[in-house]
Amino acid sequence: MAGHKFRIGQRVNYRPIRGPDAASGACQVIGLLRREDGRFEYRIRNVTEELQRVAKEIELRSPNGGDDDRLQSGSESHAHKSS
């Protein structure tokens, strides 16, 4: 079973589908949520203010473009380290 794409503490770009009233931009994941229908959501905080909100997984992107890697239960980041 696939897990969350993002981990707590990870910076993400928030692009809301809710409309122009919600601010987009750089945020940090502060909580992992799971809706009753099985879709993943996240509690996020804007990096320039204390505002917190809940975002759907489809509204978030990794700043480095690597948002296709899903986290497995208990695993660390999937980032590759160069030798």
Backbone as XML, in Angstrom:
<?xml version="1.0"?>
<chain id="A" units="angstrom">
  <residue number="1" name="MET">
    <atom name="N" x="0.831" y="-1.176" z="0.000"/>
    <atom name="CA" x="0.000" y="0.000" z="0.000"/>
    <atom name="C" x="0.881" y="1.246" z="0.000"/>
  </residue>
  <residue number="2" name="ALA">
    <atom name="N" x="0.577" y="2.193" z="-0.819"/>
    <atom name="CA" x="1.362" y="3.414" z="-0.932"/>
    <atom name="C" x="1.121" y="4.311" z="0.277"/>
  </residue>
  <residue number="3" name="GLY">
    <atom name="N" x="2.175" y="5.036" z="0.647"/>
    <atom name="CA" x="2.077" y="5.943" z="1.783"/>
    <atom name="C" x="2.084" y="7.398" z="1.340"/>
  </residue>
  <residue number="4" name="HIS">
    <atom name="N" x="2.278" y="8.273" z="2.298"/>
    <atom name="CA" x="2.354" y="9.698" z="2.020"/>
    <atom name="C" x="3.555" y="10.007" z="1.114"/>
  </residue>
  <residue number="5" name="LYS">
    <atom name="N" x="3.408" y="10.994" z="0.251"/>
    <atom name="CA" x="4.510" y="11.434" z="-0.611"/>
    <atom name="C" x="5.525" y="12.266" z="0.161"/>
  </residue>
  <residue number="6" name="PHE">
    <atom name="N" x="5.064" y="12.990" z="1.170"/>
    <atom name="CA" x="5.910" y="13.944" z="1.875"/>
    <atom name="C" x="6.016" y="13.570" z="3.338"/>
  </residue>
  <residue number="7" name="ARG">
    <atom name="N" x="7.068" y="14.033" z="4.007"/>
    <atom name="CA" x="7.304" y="13.703" z="5.413"/>
    <atom name="C" x="7.226" y="14.965" z="6.269"/>
  </residue>
  <residue number="8" name="ILE">
    <atom name="N" x="7.032" y="14.793" z="7.542"/>
    <atom name="CA" x="7.009" y="15.914" z="8.478"/>
    <atom name="C" x="8.365" y="16.613" z="8.434"/>
  </residue>
  <residue number="9" name="GLY">
    <atom name="N" x="8.321" y="17.934" z="8.374"/>
    <atom name="CA" x="9.534" y="18.735" z="8.304"/>
    <atom name="C" x="9.971" y="19.085" z="6.889"/>
  </residue>
  <residue number="10" name="GLN">
    <atom name="N" x="9.411" y="18.406" z="5.895"/>
    <atom name="CA" x="9.791" y="18.649" z="4.505"/>
    <atom name="C" x="9.175" y="19.953" z="4.005"/>
  </residue>
  <residue number="11" name="ARG">
    <atom name="N" x="9.948" y="20.705" z="3.233"/>
    <atom name="CA" x="9.429" y="21.913" z="2.590"/>
    <atom name="C" x="8.771" y="21.519" z="1.280"/>
  </residue>
  <residue number="12" name="VAL">
    <atom name="N" x="7.639" y="22.139" z="1.010"/>
    <atom name="CA" x="6.864" y="21.856" z="-0.195"/>
    <atom name="C" x="6.346" y="23.162" z="-0.773"/>
  </residue>
  <residue number="13" name="ASN">
    <atom name="N" x="5.968" y="23.121" z="-2.023"/>
    <atom name="CA" x="5.286" y="24.246" z="-2.659"/>
    <atom name="C" x="3.801" y="23.946" z="-2.661"/>
  </residue>
  <residue number="14" name="TYR">
    <atom name="N" x="3.025" y="24.866" z="-2.135"/>
    <atom name="CA" x="1.582" y="24.713" z="-2.033"/>
    <atom name="C" x="0.916" y="25.460" z="-3.180"/>
  </residue>
  <residue number="15" name="ARG">
    <atom name="N" x="0.120" y="24.739" z="-3.958"/>
    <atom name="CA" x="-0.651" y="25.307" z="-5.069"/>
    <atom name="C" x="-2.109" y="24.920" z="-4.857"/>
  </residue>
  <residue number="16" name="PRO">
    <atom name="N" x="-2.876" y="25.793" z="-4.207"/>
    <atom name="CA" x="-4.252" y="25.433" z="-3.841"/>
    <atom name="C" x="-5.172" y="25.293" z="-5.040"/>
  </residue>
  <residue number="17" name="ILE">
    <atom name="N" x="-6.095" y="24.342" z="-4.945"/>
    <atom name="CA" x="-7.116" y="24.180" z="-5.970"/>
    <atom name="C" x="-8.416" y="24.828" z="-5.511"/>
  </residue>
  <residue number="18" name="ARG">
    <atom name="N" x="-8.396" y="25.404" z="-4.317"/>
    <atom name="CA" x="-9.597" y="25.994" z="-3.716"/>
    <atom name="C" x="-9.965" y="27.341" z="-4.306"/>
  </residue>
  <residue number="19" name="GLY">
    <atom name="N" x="-9.059" y="27.988" z="-5.004"/>
    <atom name="CA" x="-9.358" y="29.290" z="-5.580"/>
    <atom name="C" x="-8.337" y="30.340" z="-5.191"/>
  </residue>
  <residue number="20" name="PRO">
    <atom name="N" x="-8.554" y="31.554" z="-5.635"/>
    <atom name="CA" x="-7.565" y="32.618" z="-5.454"/>
    <atom name="C" x="-7.439" y="33.128" z="-4.015"/>
  </residue>
  <residue number="21" name="ASP">
    <atom name="N" x="-8.357" y="32.796" z="-3.135"/>
    <atom name="CA" x="-8.289" y="33.300" z="-1.763"/>
    <atom name="C" x="-7.189" y="32.653" z="-0.934"/>
  </residue>
  <residue number="22" name="ALA">
    <atom name="N" x="-6.824" y="31.435" z="-1.254"/>
    <atom name="CA" x="-5.785" y="30.739" z="-0.500"/>
    <atom name="C" x="-4.415" y="31.102" z="-1.061"/>
  </residue>
  <residue number="23" name="ALA">
    <atom name="N" x="-3.509" y="31.496" z="-0.161"/>
    <atom name="CA" x="-2.161" y="31.885" z="-0.589"/>
    <atom name="C" x="-1.359" y="30.650" z="-0.987"/>
  </residue>
  <residue number="24" name="SER">
    <atom name="N" x="-0.626" y="30.752" z="-2.084"/>
    <atom name="CA" x="0.244" y="29.662" z="-2.508"/>
    <atom name="C" x="1.671" y="29.999" z="-2.102"/>
  </residue>
  <residue number="25" name="GLY">
    <atom name="N" x="2.575" y="29.025" z="-2.264"/>
    <atom name="CA" x="3.983" y="29.288" z="-1.996"/>
    <atom name="C" x="4.623" y="28.238" z="-1.122"/>
  </residue>
  <residue number="26" name="ALA">
    <atom name="N" x="5.791" y="28.597" z="-0.582"/>
    <atom name="CA" x="6.601" y="27.674" z="0.201"/>
    <atom name="C" x="5.980" y="27.418" z="1.566"/>
  </residue>
  <residue number="27" name="CYS">
    <atom name="N" x="5.874" y="26.139" z="1.910"/>
    <atom name="CA" x="5.310" y="25.715" z="3.187"/>
    <atom name="C" x="6.137" y="24.565" z="3.734"/>
  </residue>
  <residue number="28" name="GLN">
    <atom name="N" x="5.906" y="24.241" z="5.000"/>
    <atom name="CA" x="6.550" y="23.099" z="5.630"/>
    <atom name="C" x="5.471" y="22.152" z="6.129"/>
  </residue>
  <residue number="29" name="VAL">
    <atom name="N" x="5.681" y="20.848" z="5.915"/>
    <atom name="CA" x="4.739" y="19.840" z="6.395"/>
    <atom name="C" x="4.924" y="19.702" z="7.904"/>
  </residue>
  <residue number="30" name="ILE">
    <atom name="N" x="3.823" y="19.864" z="8.652"/>
    <atom name="CA" x="3.903" y="19.733" z="10.106"/>
    <atom name="C" x="3.046" y="18.583" z="10.635"/>
  </residue>
  <residue number="31" name="GLY">
    <atom name="N" x="2.284" y="17.944" z="9.750"/>
    <atom name="CA" x="1.483" y="16.798" z="10.173"/>
    <atom name="C" x="0.989" y="15.988" z="8.991"/>
  </residue>
  <residue number="32" name="LEU">
    <atom name="N" x="0.849" y="14.684" z="9.189"/>
    <atom name="CA" x="0.337" y="13.775" z="8.168"/>
    <atom name="C" x="-1.078" y="13.372" z="8.549"/>
  </residue>
  <residue number="33" name="LEU">
    <atom name="N" x="-1.997" y="13.498" z="7.615"/>
    <atom name="CA" x="-3.400" y="13.179" z="7.869"/>
    <atom name="C" x="-3.893" y="12.165" z="6.846"/>
  </residue>
  <residue number="34" name="ARG">
    <atom name="N" x="-4.956" y="11.476" z="7.192"/>
    <atom name="CA" x="-5.585" y="10.543" z="6.260"/>
    <atom name="C" x="-7.082" y="10.702" z="6.378"/>
  </residue>
  <residue number="35" name="ARG">
    <atom name="N" x="-7.693" y="11.062" z="5.289"/>
    <atom name="CA" x="-9.141" y="11.229" z="5.293"/>
    <atom name="C" x="-9.825" y="9.874" z="5.333"/>
  </residue>
  <residue number="36" name="GLU">
    <atom name="N" x="-11.096" y="9.892" z="5.663"/>
    <atom name="CA" x="-11.864" y="8.653" z="5.742"/>
    <atom name="C" x="-11.928" y="7.925" z="4.407"/>
  </residue>
  <residue number="37" name="ASP">
    <atom name="N" x="-11.849" y="8.656" z="3.302"/>
    <atom name="CA" x="-11.913" y="8.010" z="1.994"/>
    <atom name="C" x="-10.560" y="7.459" z="1.552"/>
  </residue>
  <residue number="38" name="GLY">
    <atom name="N" x="-9.537" y="7.545" z="2.431"/>
    <atom name="CA" x="-8.237" y="6.974" z="2.138"/>
    <atom name="C" x="-7.262" y="7.914" z="1.446"/>
  </residue>
  <residue number="39" name="ARG">
    <atom name="N" x="-7.704" y="9.085" z="1.060"/>
    <atom name="CA" x="-6.805" y="10.050" z="0.425"/>
    <atom name="C" x="-5.944" y="10.733" z="1.488"/>
  </residue>
  <residue number="40" name="PHE">
    <atom name="N" x="-4.740" y="11.113" z="1.077"/>
    <atom name="CA" x="-3.820" y="11.730" z="2.015"/>
    <atom name="C" x="-3.951" y="13.242" z="2.019"/>
  </residue>
  <residue number="41" name="GLU">
    <atom name="N" x="-3.858" y="13.797" z="3.219"/>
    <atom name="CA" x="-3.824" y="15.232" z="3.404"/>
    <atom name="C" x="-2.695" y="15.542" z="4.381"/>
  </residue>
  <residue number="42" name="TYR">
    <atom name="N" x="-2.347" y="16.812" z="4.451"/>
    <atom name="CA" x="-1.233" y="17.251" z="5.276"/>
    <atom name="C" x="-1.603" y="18.511" z="6.022"/>
  </residue>
  <residue number="43" name="ARG">
    <atom name="N" x="-1.091" y="18.655" z="7.221"/>
    <atom name="CA" x="-1.153" y="19.945" z="7.909"/>
    <atom name="C" x="0.139" y="20.645" z="7.513"/>
  </residue>
  <residue number="44" name="ILE">
    <atom name="N" x="0.009" y="21.845" z="6.972"/>
    <atom name="CA" x="1.170" y="22.598" z="6.507"/>
    <atom name="C" x="1.186" y="23.986" z="7.144"/>
  </residue>
  <residue number="45" name="ARG">
    <atom name="N" x="2.372" y="24.594" z="7.174"/>
    <atom name="CA" x="2.529" y="25.948" z="7.696"/>
    <atom name="C" x="3.342" y="26.743" z="6.684"/>
  </residue>
  <residue number="46" name="ASN">
    <atom name="N" x="2.863" y="27.930" z="6.372"/>
    <atom name="CA" x="3.585" y="28.824" z="5.476"/>
    <atom name="C" x="4.922" y="29.169" z="6.129"/>
  </residue>
  <residue number="47" name="VAL">
    <atom name="N" x="6.018" y="29.174" z="5.350"/>
    <atom name="CA" x="7.343" y="29.404" z="5.929"/>
    <atom name="C" x="7.565" y="30.851" z="6.348"/>
  </residue>
  <residue number="48" name="THR">
    <atom name="N" x="6.741" y="31.779" z="5.885"/>
    <atom name="CA" x="6.936" y="33.182" z="6.237"/>
    <atom name="C" x="5.951" y="33.686" z="7.289"/>
  </residue>
  <residue number="49" name="GLU">
    <atom name="N" x="5.032" y="32.837" z="7.722"/>
    <atom name="CA" x="4.062" y="33.236" z="8.746"/>
    <atom name="C" x="3.630" y="32.015" z="9.533"/>
  </residue>
  <residue number="50" name="GLU">
    <atom name="N" x="2.885" y="32.224" z="10.582"/>
    <atom name="CA" x="2.455" y="31.126" z="11.453"/>
    <atom name="C" x="1.147" y="30.473" z="11.020"/>
  </residue>
  <residue number="51" name="LEU">
    <atom name="N" x="0.582" y="30.907" z="9.910"/>
    <atom name="CA" x="-0.679" y="30.363" z="9.435"/>
    <atom name="C" x="-0.544" y="28.876" z="9.114"/>
  </residue>
  <residue number="52" name="GLN">
    <atom name="N" x="-1.463" y="28.077" z="9.639"/>
    <atom name="CA" x="-1.510" y="26.646" z="9.349"/>
    <atom name="C" x="-2.772" y="26.342" z="8.569"/>
  </residue>
  <residue number="53" name="ARG">
    <atom name="N" x="-2.687" y="25.318" z="7.716"/>
    <atom name="CA" x="-3.876" y="24.886" z="6.980"/>
    <atom name="C" x="-3.730" y="23.409" z="6.649"/>
  </residue>
  <residue number="54" name="VAL">
    <atom name="N" x="-4.829" y="22.820" z="6.201"/>
    <atom name="CA" x="-4.817" y="21.437" z="5.728"/>
    <atom name="C" x="-4.816" y="21.489" z="4.207"/>
  </residue>
  <residue number="55" name="ALA">
    <atom name="N" x="-3.919" y="20.703" z="3.598"/>
    <atom name="CA" x="-3.802" y="20.673" z="2.142"/>
    <atom name="C" x="-3.936" y="19.242" z="1.641"/>
  </residue>
  <residue number="56" name="LYS">
    <atom name="N" x="-4.560" y="19.104" z="0.500"/>
    <atom name="CA" x="-4.645" y="17.801" z="-0.163"/>
    <atom name="C" x="-3.288" y="17.488" z="-0.795"/>
  </residue>
  <residue number="57" name="GLU">
    <atom name="N" x="-2.993" y="16.200" z="-0.909"/>
    <atom name="CA" x="-1.709" y="15.792" z="-1.480"/>
    <atom name="C" x="-1.512" y="16.343" z="-2.892"/>
  </residue>
  <residue number="58" name="ILE">
    <atom name="N" x="-2.586" y="16.426" z="-3.676"/>
    <atom name="CA" x="-2.460" y="16.909" z="-5.050"/>
    <atom name="C" x="-2.144" y="18.403" z="-5.118"/>
  </residue>
  <residue number="59" name="GLU">
    <atom name="N" x="-2.268" y="19.113" z="-3.992"/>
    <atom name="CA" x="-1.970" y="20.546" z="-3.958"/>
    <atom name="C" x="-0.507" y="20.830" z="-3.618"/>
  </residue>
  <residue number="60" name="LEU">
    <atom name="N" x="0.267" y="19.794" z="-3.325"/>
    <atom name="CA" x="1.646" y="19.971" z="-2.893"/>
    <atom name="C" x="2.636" y="19.442" z="-3.915"/>
  </residue>
  <residue number="61" name="ARG">
    <atom name="N" x="3.748" y="20.135" z="-4.033"/>
    <atom name="CA" x="4.844" y="19.727" z="-4.911"/>
    <atom name="C" x="6.150" y="19.892" z="-4.162"/>
  </residue>
  <residue number="62" name="SER">
    <atom name="N" x="7.082" y="19.001" z="-4.424"/>
    <atom name="CA" x="8.411" y="19.127" z="-3.858"/>
    <atom name="C" x="9.147" y="20.261" z="-4.564"/>
  </residue>
  <residue number="63" name="PRO">
    <atom name="N" x="9.869" y="21.114" z="-3.824"/>
    <atom name="CA" x="10.601" y="22.209" z="-4.466"/>
    <atom name="C" x="11.624" y="21.726" z="-5.488"/>
  </residue>
  <residue number="64" name="ASN">
    <atom name="N" x="12.158" y="20.507" z="-5.301"/>
    <atom name="CA" x="13.154" y="19.983" z="-6.233"/>
    <atom name="C" x="12.547" y="19.103" z="-7.322"/>
  </residue>
  <residue number="65" name="GLY">
    <atom name="N" x="11.235" y="19.041" z="-7.374"/>
    <atom name="CA" x="10.559" y="18.282" z="-8.425"/>
    <atom name="C" x="10.494" y="16.790" z="-8.190"/>
  </residue>
  <residue number="66" name="GLY">
    <atom name="N" x="10.950" y="16.292" z="-7.050"/>
    <atom name="CA" x="10.970" y="14.854" z="-6.790"/>
    <atom name="C" x="9.774" y="14.376" z="-6.003"/>
  </residue>
  <residue number="67" name="ASP">
    <atom name="N" x="8.579" y="14.837" z="-6.351"/>
    <atom name="CA" x="7.413" y="14.491" z="-5.542"/>
    <atom name="C" x="6.754" y="13.186" z="-5.946"/>
  </residue>
  <residue number="68" name="ASP">
    <atom name="N" x="7.368" y="12.418" z="-6.821"/>
    <atom name="CA" x="6.770" y="11.147" z="-7.204"/>
    <atom name="C" x="7.179" y="10.005" z="-6.286"/>
  </residue>
  <residue number="69" name="ASP">
    <atom name="N" x="8.232" y="10.206" z="-5.489"/>
    <atom name="CA" x="8.645" y="9.185" z="-4.538"/>
    <atom name="C" x="7.687" y="9.191" z="-3.359"/>
  </residue>
  <residue number="70" name="ARG">
    <atom name="N" x="7.135" y="8.041" z="-3.036"/>
    <atom name="CA" x="6.247" y="7.943" z="-1.883"/>
    <atom name="C" x="7.029" y="7.392" z="-0.705"/>
  </residue>
  <residue number="71" name="LEU">
    <atom name="N" x="6.742" y="7.923" z="0.463"/>
    <atom name="CA" x="7.376" y="7.430" z="1.679"/>
    <atom name="C" x="6.733" y="6.118" z="2.079"/>
  </residue>
  <residue number="72" name="GLN">
    <atom name="N" x="7.535" y="5.186" z="2.466"/>
    <atom name="CA" x="7.030" y="3.930" z="2.993"/>
    <atom name="C" x="7.030" y="4.033" z="4.507"/>
  </residue>
  <residue number="73" name="SER">
    <atom name="N" x="6.187" y="3.293" z="5.157"/>
    <atom name="CA" x="6.087" y="3.348" z="6.605"/>
    <atom name="C" x="7.448" y="3.118" z="7.248"/>
  </residue>
  <residue number="74" name="GLY">
    <atom name="N" x="7.896" y="4.098" z="8.061"/>
    <atom name="CA" x="9.159" y="3.971" z="8.774"/>
    <atom name="C" x="10.377" y="4.285" z="7.942"/>
  </residue>
  <residue number="75" name="SER">
    <atom name="N" x="10.234" y="4.702" z="6.689"/>
    <atom name="CA" x="11.407" y="4.959" z="5.862"/>
    <atom name="C" x="11.802" y="6.422" z="5.922"/>
  </residue>
  <residue number="76" name="GLU">
    <atom name="N" x="13.015" y="6.711" z="5.559"/>
    <atom name="CA" x="13.530" y="8.067" z="5.502"/>
    <atom name="C" x="13.352" y="8.608" z="4.101"/>
  </residue>
  <residue number="77" name="SER">
    <atom name="N" x="13.881" y="9.762" z="3.833"/>
    <atom name="CA" x="13.767" y="10.415" z="2.533"/>
    <atom name="C" x="14.340" y="9.533" z="1.440"/>
  </residue>
  <residue number="78" name="HIS">
    <atom name="N" x="13.775" y="9.653" z="0.249"/>
    <atom name="CA" x="14.250" y="8.894" z="-0.897"/>
    <atom name="C" x="15.316" y="9.638" z="-1.676"/>
  </residue>
  <residue number="79" name="ALA">
    <atom name="N" x="15.815" y="10.740" z="-1.152"/>
    <atom name="CA" x="16.818" y="11.532" z="-1.854"/>
    <atom name="C" x="18.088" y="10.714" z="-2.020"/>
  </residue>
  <residue number="80" name="HIS">
    <atom name="N" x="18.699" y="10.816" z="-3.191"/>
    <atom name="CA" x="19.939" y="10.111" z="-3.472"/>
    <atom name="C" x="21.110" y="10.974" z="-3.072"/>
  </residue>
  <residue number="81" name="LYS">
    <atom name="N" x="22.079" y="10.366" z="-2.399"/>
    <atom name="CA" x="23.278" y="11.101" z="-1.999"/>
    <atom name="C" x="24.380" y="10.792" z="-3.001"/>
  </residue>
  <residue number="82" name="SER">
    <atom name="N" x="25.095" y="11.838" z="-3.422"/>
    <atom name="CA" x="26.211" y="11.606" z="-4.348"/>
    <atom name="C" x="27.437" y="11.217" z="-3.546"/>
  </residue>
  <residue number="83" name="SER">
    <atom name="N" x="28.299" y="10.378" z="-4.133"/>
    <atom name="CA" x="29.464" y="9.913" z="-3.403"/>
    <atom name="C" x="30.645" y="10.812" z="-3.565"/>
  </residue>
</chain>
